[in-house]
């Protein structure tokens, strides 16, 4: 589902979990609490009128039993940097909900949305040492294409999920 106001508290709790694991977040809890409507507006804008250099993207939340579980970005097309790092789909699961199969589920739902948008071959990338992520991609039909050096400490794996004929 698309982000919704009714899950704000659950989402803010998850953002606190992301901060606790040292993940960088662009919207901090105190800002979200007072300007959630603006956060939603910025996400909508990213779909049709992205910032310079960014591909248009739709942001989805996985929610279960009234709780935010994780989120996924679906980029509508690839630009040069997404082709090397980022791909069509990026996702994360809140730390307290990991290792329960939600990552696989979220990726699967993202692939369904990509197909609805007419995206044929889907590129998904992950760090070479991100075991959870590459297991998710492989479980969803990803075929390892290569590993590229993006000037980071680890190589980036690039997987394609090919369109069915
Ligand atoms: C990567 C991430 C999305 C995995 O989410 P998750 O909900 O734990 O994934 P799942 O429960 O669906 O697990 C998928 C598989 O990976 C394995 N796995 C997950 N995390 C793992 C870890 N840290 N170490 C080893 N295996 C792991 C699971 O056991 C499962 O294995 P299986 O194929 O034998 O069933 C989550 O750890 C996360 O959000 N990480 C931070 C953001 C990130 O790395 N996003 C991906 C960017 S490409």
Backbone and ligand atoms as CSV (ligand in chain L), in Angstrom:
chain,resi,resn,atom,element,x,y,z
A,1,UNK,N,N,0.827,-1.193,0.000
A,1,UNK,CA,C,0.000,0.000,0.000
A,1,UNK,C,C,0.864,1.247,0.000
A,2,UNK,N,N,0.233,2.352,-0.397
A,2,UNK,CA,C,0.964,3.609,-0.350
A,2,UNK,C,C,0.981,4.092,1.098
A,3,UNK,N,N,2.015,4.857,1.476
A,3,UNK,CA,C,2.089,5.367,2.861
A,3,UNK,C,C,0.812,6.119,3.248
A,4,UNK,N,N,0.373,5.879,4.461
A,4,UNK,CA,C,-0.878,6.503,4.921
A,4,UNK,C,C,-0.724,7.036,6.332
A,5,UNK,N,N,-1.419,8.122,6.580
A,5,UNK,CA,C,-1.373,8.829,7.872
A,5,UNK,C,C,-1.690,7.904,9.054
A,6,UNK,N,N,-2.608,6.961,8.840
A,6,UNK,CA,C,-3.053,6.130,9.967
A,6,UNK,C,C,-1.931,5.234,10.520
A,7,UNK,N,N,-0.864,5.036,9.733
A,7,UNK,CA,C,0.258,4.206,10.199
A,7,UNK,C,C,1.440,5.045,10.681
A,8,UNK,N,N,1.195,6.327,10.872
A,8,UNK,CA,C,2.297,7.233,11.203
A,8,UNK,C,C,3.059,6.781,12.465
A,9,UNK,N,N,2.349,6.458,13.529
A,9,UNK,CA,C,3.038,6.101,14.779
A,9,UNK,C,C,3.900,4.847,14.585
A,10,UNK,N,N,3.327,3.872,13.900
A,10,UNK,CA,C,4.064,2.632,13.662
A,10,UNK,C,C,5.302,2.918,12.810
A,11,UNK,N,N,5.134,3.772,11.799
A,11,UNK,CA,C,6.263,4.111,10.935
A,11,UNK,C,C,7.351,4.836,11.721
A,12,UNK,N,N,6.946,5.770,12.573
A,12,UNK,CA,C,7.935,6.517,13.358
A,12,UNK,C,C,8.707,5.565,14.287
A,13,UNK,N,N,8.014,4.601,14.857
A,13,UNK,CA,C,8.720,3.609,15.691
A,13,UNK,C,C,9.759,2.847,14.861
A,14,UNK,N,N,9.375,2.534,13.627
A,14,UNK,CA,C,10.314,1.809,12.754
A,14,UNK,C,C,11.505,2.693,12.402
A,15,UNK,N,N,11.257,3.981,12.171
A,15,UNK,CA,C,12.369,4.893,11.850
A,15,UNK,C,C,13.344,4.924,13.034
A,16,UNK,N,N,12.795,4.869,14.241
A,16,UNK,CA,C,13.692,4.828,15.411
A,16,UNK,C,C,14.542,3.552,15.396
A,17,UNK,N,N,13.947,2.467,14.945
A,17,UNK,CA,C,14.725,1.216,14.840
A,17,UNK,C,C,15.824,1.365,13.782
A,18,UNK,N,N,15.492,2.008,12.656
A,18,UNK,CA,C,16.508,2.201,11.607
A,18,UNK,C,C,17.655,3.072,12.128
A,19,UNK,N,N,17.299,4.114,12.869
A,19,UNK,CA,C,18.348,4.990,13.417
A,19,UNK,C,C,19.215,4.201,14.396
A,20,UNK,N,N,18.582,3.361,15.199
A,20,UNK,CA,C,19.332,2.579,16.196
A,20,UNK,C,C,20.321,1.625,15.550
A,21,UNK,N,N,20.070,1.225,14.291
A,21,UNK,CA,C,21.049,0.347,13.623
A,21,UNK,C,C,21.981,1.175,12.717
A,22,UNK,N,N,21.958,2.508,12.922
A,22,UNK,CA,C,22.869,3.408,12.189
A,22,UNK,C,C,22.533,3.558,10.717
A,23,UNK,N,N,21.301,3.319,10.368
A,23,UNK,CA,C,20.880,3.518,8.977
A,23,UNK,C,C,20.523,4.984,8.801
A,24,UNK,N,N,20.955,5.580,7.709
A,24,UNK,CA,C,20.635,7.001,7.538
A,24,UNK,C,C,19.172,7.129,7.098
A,25,UNK,N,N,18.487,8.089,7.695
A,25,UNK,CA,C,17.081,8.319,7.347
A,25,UNK,C,C,16.950,9.774,6.913
A,26,UNK,N,N,16.112,10.010,5.913
A,26,UNK,CA,C,16.003,11.393,5.441
A,26,UNK,C,C,14.976,12.188,6.239
A,27,UNK,N,N,14.029,11.498,6.876
A,27,UNK,CA,C,13.028,12.185,7.692
A,27,UNK,C,C,13.131,11.647,9.122
A,28,UNK,N,N,13.500,12.506,10.037
A,28,UNK,CA,C,13.677,12.087,11.431
A,28,UNK,C,C,12.337,12.078,12.178
A,29,UNK,N,N,12.235,11.284,13.242
A,29,UNK,CA,C,10.948,11.131,13.939
A,29,UNK,C,C,10.294,12.454,14.327
A,30,UNK,N,N,11.070,13.376,14.857
A,30,UNK,CA,C,10.438,14.624,15.325
A,30,UNK,C,C,9.879,15.445,14.167
A,31,UNK,N,N,10.536,15.360,13.007
A,31,UNK,CA,C,10.047,16.081,11.816
A,31,UNK,C,C,8.805,15.365,11.271
A,32,UNK,N,N,8.876,14.039,11.228
A,32,UNK,CA,C,7.726,13.278,10.730
A,32,UNK,C,C,6.484,13.573,11.562
A,33,UNK,N,N,6.671,13.650,12.865
A,33,UNK,CA,C,5.521,13.832,13.748
A,33,UNK,C,C,4.801,15.148,13.465
A,34,UNK,N,N,5.565,16.179,13.144
A,34,UNK,CA,C,4.926,17.491,12.947
A,34,UNK,C,C,4.610,17.771,11.474
A,35,UNK,N,N,5.305,17.075,10.558
A,35,UNK,CA,C,5.115,17.426,9.134
A,35,UNK,C,C,4.862,16.190,8.283
A,36,UNK,N,N,4.048,15.290,8.806
A,36,UNK,CA,C,3.819,14.031,8.090
A,36,UNK,C,C,3.150,14.275,6.731
A,37,UNK,N,N,2.246,15.258,6.700
A,37,UNK,CA,C,1.557,15.567,5.435
A,37,UNK,C,C,2.586,15.982,4.363
A,38,UNK,N,N,3.644,16.672,4.811
A,38,UNK,CA,C,4.664,17.115,3.866
A,38,UNK,C,C,5.482,15.916,3.360
A,39,UNK,N,N,5.758,15.003,4.277
A,39,UNK,CA,C,6.454,13.764,3.903
A,39,UNK,C,C,5.650,13.037,2.804
A,40,UNK,N,N,4.345,12.927,3.009
A,40,UNK,CA,C,3.498,12.253,2.019
A,40,UNK,C,C,3.515,13.019,0.685
A,41,UNK,N,N,3.513,14.323,0.769
A,41,UNK,CA,C,3.523,15.144,-0.449
A,41,UNK,C,C,4.831,14.940,-1.231
A,42,UNK,N,N,5.946,14.918,-0.506
A,42,UNK,CA,C,7.251,14.726,-1.162
A,42,UNK,C,C,7.301,13.364,-1.862
A,43,UNK,N,N,6.732,12.350,-1.218
A,43,UNK,CA,C,6.709,11.024,-1.847
A,43,UNK,C,C,5.871,11.044,-3.126
A,44,UNK,N,N,4.736,11.737,-3.065
A,44,UNK,CA,C,3.877,11.813,-4.267
A,44,UNK,C,C,4.603,12.550,-5.386
A,45,UNK,N,N,5.308,13.592,-5.004
A,45,UNK,CA,C,6.033,14.392,-5.996
A,45,UNK,C,C,7.120,13.563,-6.691
A,46,UNK,N,N,7.731,12.654,-5.922
A,46,UNK,CA,C,8.809,11.818,-6.484
A,46,UNK,C,C,8.294,10.916,-7.605
A,47,UNK,N,N,6.978,10.699,-7.637
A,47,UNK,CA,C,6.406,9.832,-8.670
A,47,UNK,C,C,6.329,10.531,-10.024
A,48,UNK,N,N,6.029,11.814,-9.993
A,48,UNK,CA,C,5.755,12.516,-11.250
A,48,UNK,C,C,6.747,13.630,-11.547
A,49,UNK,N,N,7.344,14.163,-10.491
A,49,UNK,CA,C,8.169,15.360,-10.658
A,49,UNK,C,C,9.396,15.233,-9.747
A,50,UNK,N,N,10.263,14.224,-10.039
A,50,UNK,CA,C,11.381,13.957,-9.128
A,50,UNK,C,C,12.434,15.062,-9.154
A,51,UNK,N,N,13.267,15.059,-8.140
A,51,UNK,CA,C,14.371,16.017,-8.093
A,51,UNK,C,C,15.306,15.759,-9.277
A,52,UNK,N,N,16.076,16.798,-9.633
A,52,UNK,CA,C,16.982,16.691,-10.780
A,52,UNK,C,C,17.894,15.475,-10.635
A,53,UNK,N,N,18.007,14.717,-11.696
A,53,UNK,CA,C,18.906,13.561,-11.692
A,53,UNK,C,C,18.287,12.292,-11.146
A,54,UNK,N,N,17.091,12.409,-10.564
A,54,UNK,CA,C,16.432,11.217,-9.997
A,54,UNK,C,C,15.403,10.686,-11.000
A,55,UNK,N,N,15.272,9.361,-11.038
A,55,UNK,CA,C,14.205,8.778,-11.857
A,55,UNK,C,C,12.899,8.839,-11.064
A,56,UNK,N,N,11.761,8.975,-11.729
A,56,UNK,CA,C,10.503,8.920,-10.993
A,56,UNK,C,C,10.354,7.577,-10.275
A,57,UNK,N,N,9.789,7.606,-9.086
A,57,UNK,CA,C,9.698,6.378,-8.290
A,57,UNK,C,C,8.438,6.399,-7.431
A,58,UNK,N,N,7.891,5.215,-7.233
A,58,UNK,CA,C,6.729,5.076,-6.345
A,58,UNK,C,C,7.178,4.340,-5.094
A,59,UNK,N,N,6.710,4.841,-3.956
A,59,UNK,CA,C,7.102,4.292,-2.659
A,59,UNK,C,C,5.929,3.495,-2.085
A,60,UNK,N,N,6.213,2.274,-1.648
A,60,UNK,CA,C,5.164,1.414,-1.085
A,60,UNK,C,C,5.539,1.012,0.335
A,61,UNK,N,N,4.528,0.766,1.130
A,61,UNK,CA,C,4.744,0.191,2.464
A,61,UNK,C,C,4.136,-1.203,2.510
A,62,UNK,N,N,4.828,-2.092,3.209
A,62,UNK,CA,C,4.225,-3.369,3.585
A,62,UNK,C,C,3.688,-3.175,4.998
A,63,UNK,N,N,2.397,-3.391,5.178
A,63,UNK,CA,C,1.804,-3.269,6.517
A,63,UNK,C,C,1.068,-4.565,6.818
A,64,UNK,N,N,1.141,-4.972,8.064
A,64,UNK,CA,C,0.438,-6.176,8.486
A,64,UNK,C,C,-0.150,-5.901,9.867
A,65,UNK,N,N,-1.429,-6.210,10.021
A,65,UNK,CA,C,-2.127,-6.037,11.305
A,65,UNK,C,C,-1.907,-4.632,11.870
A,66,UNK,N,N,-2.031,-3.654,11.012
A,66,UNK,CA,C,-1.964,-2.265,11.472
A,66,UNK,C,C,-0.564,-1.744,11.737
A,67,UNK,N,N,0.456,-2.546,11.400
A,67,UNK,CA,C,1.829,-2.118,11.665
A,67,UNK,C,C,2.617,-1.982,10.368
A,68,UNK,N,N,3.440,-0.945,10.308
A,68,UNK,CA,C,4.397,-0.811,9.207
A,68,UNK,C,C,5.477,-1.892,9.383
A,69,UNK,N,N,5.749,-2.638,8.310
A,69,UNK,CA,C,6.751,-3.716,8.362
A,69,UNK,C,C,8.009,-3.342,7.568
A,70,UNK,N,N,7.802,-2.709,6.427
A,70,UNK,CA,C,8.944,-2.361,5.587
A,70,UNK,C,C,8.485,-1.508,4.419
A,71,UNK,N,N,9.436,-1.112,3.581
A,71,UNK,CA,C,9.057,-0.278,2.436
A,71,UNK,C,C,9.872,-0.610,1.200
A,72,UNK,N,N,9.364,-0.164,0.085
A,72,UNK,CA,C,9.971,-0.501,-1.207
A,72,UNK,C,C,9.837,0.690,-2.141
A,73,UNK,N,N,10.913,0.975,-2.861
A,73,UNK,CA,C,10.875,1.985,-3.910
A,73,UNK,C,C,10.881,1.289,-5.255
A,74,UNK,N,N,9.970,1.697,-6.108
A,74,UNK,CA,C,9.941,1.178,-7.475
A,74,UNK,C,C,10.250,2.325,-8.425
A,75,UNK,N,N,11.450,2.261,-9.023
A,75,UNK,CA,C,11.840,3.313,-9.980
A,75,UNK,C,C,11.255,2.966,-11.347
A,76,UNK,N,N,10.620,3.959,-11.942
A,76,UNK,CA,C,9.842,3.698,-13.157
A,76,UNK,C,C,10.724,3.391,-14.357
A,77,UNK,N,N,11.908,3.937,-14.345
A,77,UNK,CA,C,12.882,3.558,-15.371
A,77,UNK,C,C,14.281,3.753,-14.806
A,78,UNK,N,N,15.272,3.227,-15.520
A,78,UNK,CA,C,16.645,3.307,-15.032
A,78,UNK,C,C,17.345,4.515,-15.631
A,79,UNK,N,N,18.147,5.197,-14.816
A,79,UNK,CA,C,19.087,6.176,-15.359
A,79,UNK,C,C,20.485,5.554,-15.211
A,80,UNK,N,N,21.506,6.308,-15.585
A,80,UNK,CA,C,22.852,5.713,-15.610
A,80,UNK,C,C,23.270,5.215,-14.225
A,81,UNK,N,N,22.979,5.975,-13.181
A,81,UNK,CA,C,23.462,5.537,-11.868
A,81,UNK,C,C,22.625,4.364,-11.340
A,82,UNK,N,N,21.329,4.350,-11.610
A,82,UNK,CA,C,20.511,3.203,-11.171
A,82,UNK,C,C,20.935,1.927,-11.893
A,83,UNK,N,N,21.409,2.078,-13.115
A,83,UNK,CA,C,21.856,0.919,-13.884
A,83,UNK,C,C,23.078,0.259,-13.216
A,84,UNK,N,N,23.908,1.062,-12.572
A,84,UNK,CA,C,25.086,0.503,-11.881
A,84,UNK,C,C,24.780,0.161,-10.428
A,85,UNK,N,N,23.931,0.980,-9.805
A,85,UNK,CA,C,23.715,0.836,-8.359
A,85,UNK,C,C,22.311,1.338,-8.039
A,86,UNK,N,N,21.488,0.482,-7.550
A,86,UNK,CA,C,20.134,0.935,-7.195
A,86,UNK,C,C,19.062,0.111,-7.871
A,87,UNK,N,N,19.165,-0.008,-9.195
A,87,UNK,CA,C,18.207,-0.818,-9.935
A,87,UNK,C,C,16.795,-0.255,-9.915
A,88,UNK,N,N,15.849,-1.104,-10.372
A,88,UNK,CA,C,14.437,-0.682,-10.376
A,88,UNK,C,C,13.832,-0.702,-8.967
A,89,UNK,N,N,14.299,-1.644,-8.155
A,89,UNK,CA,C,13.618,-1.888,-6.872
A,89,UNK,C,C,14.615,-1.843,-5.717
A,90,UNK,N,N,14.259,-1.106,-4.675
A,90,UNK,CA,C,15.037,-1.117,-3.421
A,90,UNK,C,C,14.058,-1.307,-2.271
A,91,UNK,N,N,14.487,-2.008,-1.230
A,91,UNK,CA,C,13.546,-2.311,-0.142
A,91,UNK,C,C,14.283,-2.394,1.176
A,92,UNK,N,N,13.502,-2.286,2.241
A,92,UNK,CA,C,14.053,-2.585,3.570
A,92,UNK,C,C,12.929,-3.040,4.483
A,93,UNK,N,N,13.319,-3.843,5.454
A,93,UNK,CA,C,12.393,-4.359,6.464
A,93,UNK,C,C,12.866,-3.834,7.814
A,94,UNK,N,N,11.928,-3.396,8.642
A,94,UNK,CA,C,12.340,-2.844,9.942
A,94,UNK,C,C,13.051,-3.930,10.756
A,95,UNK,N,N,14.089,-3.553,11.490
A,95,UNK,CA,C,14.908,-4.559,12.179
A,95,UNK,C,C,14.113,-5.556,13.027
A,96,UNK,N,N,13.079,-5.106,13.725
A,96,UNK,CA,C,12.349,-6.027,14.613
A,96,UNK,C,C,11.508,-7.046,13.852
A,97,UNK,N,N,11.399,-6.901,12.531
A,97,UNK,CA,C,10.549,-7.808,11.738
A,97,UNK,C,C,11.350,-8.617,10.724
A,98,UNK,N,N,12.663,-8.642,10.885
A,98,UNK,CA,C,13.491,-9.373,9.921
A,98,UNK,C,C,13.496,-10.877,10.193
A,99,UNK,N,N,13.937,-11.630,9.211
A,99,UNK,CA,C,14.082,-13.086,9.259
A,99,UNK,C,C,12.740,-13.784,9.456
A,100,UNK,N,N,11.677,-13.210,8.898
A,100,UNK,CA,C,10.354,-13.845,8.971
A,100,UNK,C,C,9.747,-14.014,7.577
A,101,UNK,N,N,10.556,-13.778,6.561
A,101,UNK,CA,C,10.047,-13.939,5.197
A,101,UNK,C,C,9.423,-12.680,4.612
A,102,UNK,N,N,9.387,-11.583,5.373
A,102,UNK,CA,C,8.737,-10.368,4.848
A,102,UNK,C,C,9.535,-9.731,3.710
A,103,UNK,N,N,10.862,-9.873,3.762
A,103,UNK,CA,C,11.671,-9.313,2.681
A,103,UNK,C,C,11.328,-9.980,1.349
A,104,UNK,N,N,11.224,-11.316,1.377
A,104,UNK,CA,C,10.862,-12.048,0.153
A,104,UNK,C,C,9.483,-11.619,-0.336
A,105,UNK,N,N,8.560,-11.495,0.619
A,105,UNK,CA,C,7.190,-11.112,0.252
A,105,UNK,C,C,7.152,-9.710,-0.363
A,106,UNK,N,N,7.847,-8.779,0.276
A,106,UNK,CA,C,7.829,-7.392,-0.203
A,106,UNK,C,C,8.413,-7.303,-1.616
A,107,UNK,N,N,9.518,-8.007,-1.841
A,107,UNK,CA,C,10.145,-7.993,-3.171
A,107,UNK,C,C,9.184,-8.574,-4.214
A,108,UNK,N,N,8.526,-9.662,-3.839
A,108,UNK,CA,C,7.564,-10.297,-4.756
A,108,UNK,C,C,6.451,-9.312,-5.126
A,109,UNK,N,N,5.939,-8.586,-4.126
A,109,UNK,CA,C,4.875,-7.609,-4.392
A,109,UNK,C,C,5.402,-6.472,-5.276
A,110,UNK,N,N,6.654,-6.094,-5.059
A,110,UNK,CA,C,7.254,-5.038,-5.873
A,110,UNK,C,C,7.381,-5.467,-7.331
A,111,UNK,N,N,7.703,-6.738,-7.547
A,111,UNK,CA,C,7.807,-7.257,-8.922
A,111,UNK,C,C,6.432,-7.213,-9.598
A,112,UNK,N,N,5.400,-7.553,-8.836
A,112,UNK,CA,C,4.031,-7.490,-9.382
A,112,UNK,C,C,3.712,-6.052,-9.806
A,113,UNK,N,N,4.068,-5.090,-8.959
A,113,UNK,CA,C,3.801,-3.679,-9.292
A,113,UNK,C,C,4.613,-3.248,-10.513
A,114,UNK,N,N,5.852,-3.718,-10.591
A,114,UNK,CA,C,6.695,-3.368,-11.746
A,114,UNK,C,C,6.064,-3.890,-13.037
A,115,UNK,N,N,5.589,-5.109,-12.996
A,115,UNK,CA,C,4.944,-5.695,-14.188
A,115,UNK,C,C,3.707,-4.899,-14.574
A,116,UNK,N,N,2.919,-4.478,-13.563
A,116,UNK,CA,C,1.719,-3.675,-13.855
A,116,UNK,C,C,2.100,-2.389,-14.577
A,117,UNK,N,N,3.274,-1.874,-14.269
A,117,UNK,CA,C,3.750,-0.644,-14.915
A,117,UNK,C,C,4.357,-0.904,-16.280
A,118,UNK,N,N,4.434,-2.167,-16.656
A,118,UNK,CA,C,4.977,-2.495,-17.974
A,118,UNK,C,C,6.491,-2.602,-18.006
A,119,UNK,N,N,7.106,-2.675,-16.828
A,119,UNK,CA,C,8.560,-2.867,-16.804
A,119,UNK,C,C,8.824,-4.339,-17.134
A,120,UNK,N,N,9.621,-4.583,-18.151
A,120,UNK,CA,C,9.868,-5.952,-18.591
A,120,UNK,C,C,10.954,-6.586,-17.734
A,121,UNK,N,N,12.194,-6.415,-18.146
A,121,UNK,CA,C,13.305,-6.948,-17.359
A,121,UNK,C,C,13.555,-6.008,-16.186
A,122,UNK,N,N,13.638,-6.591,-14.993
A,122,UNK,CA,C,13.753,-5.792,-13.765
A,122,UNK,C,C,15.155,-5.969,-13.194
A,123,UNK,N,N,15.824,-4.849,-12.951
A,123,UNK,CA,C,17.166,-4.892,-12.354
A,123,UNK,C,C,17.058,-4.664,-10.843
A,124,UNK,N,N,17.687,-5.562,-10.080
A,124,UNK,CA,C,17.783,-5.365,-8.624
A,124,UNK,C,C,19.249,-5.551,-8.244
A,125,UNK,N,N,19.754,-4.658,-7.434
A,125,UNK,CA,C,21.164,-4.736,-7.034
A,125,UNK,C,C,21.261,-4.897,-5.516
A,126,UNK,N,N,22.396,-5.418,-5.077
A,126,UNK,CA,C,22.657,-5.447,-3.629
A,126,UNK,C,C,24.155,-5.584,-3.403
A,127,UNK,N,N,24.574,-5.257,-2.205
A,127,UNK,CA,C,25.983,-5.446,-1.861
A,127,UNK,C,C,26.325,-6.934,-1.935
A,128,UNK,N,N,27.554,-7.207,-2.344
A,128,UNK,CA,C,27.988,-8.594,-2.519
A,128,UNK,C,C,27.888,-9.400,-1.221
A,129,UNK,N,N,27.970,-8.696,-0.079
A,129,UNK,CA,C,27.926,-9.422,1.204
A,129,UNK,C,C,26.566,-9.325,1.894
A,130,UNK,N,N,25.547,-8.838,1.184
A,130,UNK,CA,C,24.221,-8.717,1.801
A,130,UNK,C,C,23.437,-10.016,1.556
A,131,UNK,N,N,23.728,-10.987,2.431
A,131,UNK,CA,C,23.184,-12.349,2.228
A,131,UNK,C,C,21.658,-12.323,2.169
A,132,UNK,N,N,21.034,-11.609,3.123
A,132,UNK,CA,C,19.567,-11.563,3.160
A,132,UNK,C,C,19.018,-11.044,1.846
A,133,UNK,N,N,19.633,-9.975,1.329
A,133,UNK,CA,C,19.103,-9.365,0.110
A,133,UNK,C,C,19.300,-10.272,-1.101
A,134,UNK,N,N,20.477,-10.884,-1.231
A,134,UNK,CA,C,20.616,-11.704,-2.447
A,134,UNK,C,C,19.807,-12.991,-2.366
A,135,UNK,N,N,19.528,-13.447,-1.157
A,135,UNK,CA,C,18.631,-14.618,-1.054
A,135,UNK,C,C,17.212,-14.230,-1.467
A,136,UNK,N,N,16.822,-13.018,-1.102
A,136,UNK,CA,C,15.499,-12.515,-1.500
A,136,UNK,C,C,15.408,-12.430,-3.022
A,137,UNK,N,N,16.444,-11.842,-3.627
A,137,UNK,CA,C,16.409,-11.632,-5.083
A,137,UNK,C,C,16.399,-12.985,-5.800
A,138,UNK,N,N,17.252,-13.904,-5.332
A,138,UNK,CA,C,17.319,-15.211,-5.994
A,138,UNK,C,C,16.016,-15.984,-5.806
A,139,UNK,N,N,15.402,-15.847,-4.618
A,139,UNK,CA,C,14.119,-16.531,-4.376
A,139,UNK,C,C,13.023,-15.977,-5.281
A,140,UNK,N,N,13.226,-14.762,-5.762
A,140,UNK,CA,C,12.234,-14.143,-6.645
A,140,UNK,C,C,12.624,-14.221,-8.119
A,141,UNK,N,N,13.537,-15.131,-8.414
A,141,UNK,CA,C,13.853,-15.392,-9.822
A,141,UNK,C,C,14.999,-14.572,-10.383
A,142,UNK,N,N,15.727,-13.863,-9.523
A,142,UNK,CA,C,16.834,-13.038,-10.009
A,142,UNK,C,C,17.981,-13.888,-10.530
A,143,UNK,N,N,18.513,-13.492,-11.676
A,143,UNK,CA,C,19.670,-14.177,-12.271
A,143,UNK,C,C,20.861,-13.233,-12.130
A,144,UNK,N,N,21.916,-13.726,-11.477
A,144,UNK,CA,C,23.103,-12.876,-11.275
A,144,UNK,C,C,23.730,-12.541,-12.629
A,145,UNK,N,N,23.853,-11.233,-12.895
A,145,UNK,CA,C,24.403,-10.773,-14.180
A,145,UNK,C,C,25.898,-10.511,-14.029
A,146,UNK,N,N,26.258,-9.707,-12.996
A,146,UNK,CA,C,27.675,-9.451,-12.731
A,146,UNK,C,C,27.850,-8.799,-11.359
A,147,UNK,N,N,29.091,-8.520,-11.040
A,147,UNK,CA,C,29.427,-7.778,-9.828
A,147,UNK,C,C,30.239,-6.583,-10.277
A,148,UNK,N,N,29.789,-5.364,-9.928
A,148,UNK,CA,C,30.499,-4.178,-10.404
A,148,UNK,C,C,31.138,-3.436,-9.237
A,149,UNK,N,N,32.248,-2.782,-9.573
A,149,UNK,CA,C,32.954,-1.979,-8.579
A,149,UNK,C,C,32.408,-0.557,-8.657
A,150,UNK,N,N,31.702,-0.145,-7.615
A,150,UNK,CA,C,31.160,1.205,-7.581
A,150,UNK,C,C,31.958,2.105,-6.637
A,151,UNK,N,N,33.204,1.708,-6.392
A,151,UNK,CA,C,34.066,2.520,-5.530
A,151,UNK,C,C,33.674,2.427,-4.068
A,152,UNK,N,N,32.957,1.387,-3.709
A,152,UNK,CA,C,32.553,1.185,-2.321
A,152,UNK,C,C,33.350,0.010,-1.769
A,153,UNK,N,N,33.296,-0.206,-0.458
A,153,UNK,CA,C,34.118,-1.296,0.103
A,153,UNK,C,C,33.761,-2.672,-0.458
A,154,UNK,N,N,32.517,-2.869,-0.855
A,154,UNK,CA,C,32.136,-4.173,-1.434
A,154,UNK,C,C,31.584,-3.972,-2.841
A,155,UNK,N,N,31.727,-5.017,-3.642
A,155,UNK,CA,C,31.183,-4.961,-5.006
A,155,UNK,C,C,29.654,-4.938,-4.948
A,156,UNK,N,N,29.058,-4.490,-6.035
A,156,UNK,CA,C,27.598,-4.473,-6.146
A,156,UNK,C,C,27.164,-5.620,-7.054
A,157,UNK,N,N,26.294,-6.477,-6.537
A,157,UNK,CA,C,25.736,-7.534,-7.391
A,157,UNK,C,C,24.587,-6.974,-8.208
A,158,UNK,N,N,24.571,-7.283,-9.484
A,158,UNK,CA,C,23.443,-6.864,-10.323
A,158,UNK,C,C,22.697,-8.117,-10.796
A,159,UNK,N,N,21.440,-8.146,-10.466
A,159,UNK,CA,C,20.568,-9.264,-10.858
A,159,UNK,C,C,19.490,-8.760,-11.806
A,160,UNK,N,N,19.154,-9.576,-12.773
A,160,UNK,CA,C,17.988,-9.292,-13.628
A,160,UNK,C,C,16.906,-10.327,-13.353
A,161,UNK,N,N,15.703,-9.834,-13.275
A,161,UNK,CA,C,14.535,-10.719,-13.263
A,161,UNK,C,C,13.895,-10.513,-14.635
A,162,UNK,N,N,14.069,-11.493,-15.475
A,162,UNK,CA,C,13.675,-11.308,-16.873
A,162,UNK,C,C,12.167,-11.455,-17.058
A,163,UNK,N,N,11.672,-10.680,-18.000
A,163,UNK,CA,C,10.252,-10.775,-18.333
A,163,UNK,C,C,9.973,-12.167,-18.892
A,164,UNK,N,N,8.793,-12.699,-18.544
A,164,UNK,CA,C,8.435,-13.993,-19.125
A,164,UNK,C,C,7.985,-13.759,-20.562
A,165,UNK,N,N,8.342,-14.698,-21.438
A,165,UNK,CA,C,7.968,-14.519,-22.860
A,165,UNK,C,C,6.472,-14.717,-23.054
L,1,LIG,C1,C,17.923,-7.462,3.550
L,1,LIG,C2,C,16.579,-7.416,4.282
L,1,LIG,C3,C,15.564,-6.670,3.405
L,1,LIG,C4,C,16.109,-8.853,4.533
L,1,LIG,O1,O,14.782,-8.827,5.032
L,1,LIG,P1,P,14.149,-10.078,5.789
L,1,LIG,O2,O,12.711,-9.787,6.005
L,1,LIG,O3,O,14.973,-10.420,6.965
L,1,LIG,O4,O,14.311,-11.215,4.684
L,1,LIG,P2,P,13.625,-12.655,4.687
L,1,LIG,O5,O,13.119,-12.982,6.054
L,1,LIG,O6,O,12.656,-12.713,3.552
L,1,LIG,O7,O,14.874,-13.594,4.399
L,1,LIG,C5,C,15.287,-14.000,3.116
L,1,LIG,C6,C,16.363,-15.070,3.250
L,1,LIG,O8,O,17.580,-14.445,3.660
L,1,LIG,C7,C,18.028,-14.976,4.890
L,1,LIG,N1,N,18.568,-13.876,5.660
L,1,LIG,C8,C,17.944,-12.708,5.966
L,1,LIG,N2,N,18.783,-11.929,6.646
L,1,LIG,C9,C,19.951,-12.607,6.769
L,1,LIG,C10,C,21.203,-12.324,7.387
L,1,LIG,N3,N,21.407,-11.167,8.024
L,1,LIG,N4,N,22.150,-13.255,7.315
L,1,LIG,C11,C,21.959,-14.438,6.668
L,1,LIG,N5,N,20.792,-14.765,6.066
L,1,LIG,C12,C,19.808,-13.853,6.129
L,1,LIG,C13,C,16.786,-15.578,5.534
L,1,LIG,O9,O,17.108,-16.593,6.447
L,1,LIG,C14,C,16.069,-16.113,4.313
L,1,LIG,O10,O,16.725,-17.308,3.932
L,1,LIG,P3,P,16.012,-18.527,3.156
L,1,LIG,O11,O,16.100,-18.156,1.710
L,1,LIG,O12,O,16.778,-19.717,3.512
L,1,LIG,O13,O,14.583,-18.559,3.619
L,1,LIG,C15,C,16.723,-6.716,5.666
L,1,LIG,O14,O,17.768,-7.307,6.376
L,1,LIG,C16,C,16.980,-5.231,5.546
L,1,LIG,O15,O,16.037,-4.425,5.465
L,1,LIG,N6,N,18.262,-4.850,5.556
L,1,LIG,C17,C,18.640,-3.436,5.472
L,1,LIG,C18,C,18.296,-2.829,4.130
L,1,LIG,C19,C,18.810,-3.644,2.971
L,1,LIG,O16,O,19.890,-4.218,3.025
L,1,LIG,N7,N,18.011,-3.676,1.917
L,1,LIG,C20,C,18.344,-4.343,0.693
L,1,LIG,C21,C,19.102,-3.395,-0.156
L,1,LIG,S1,S,19.478,-4.180,-1.700
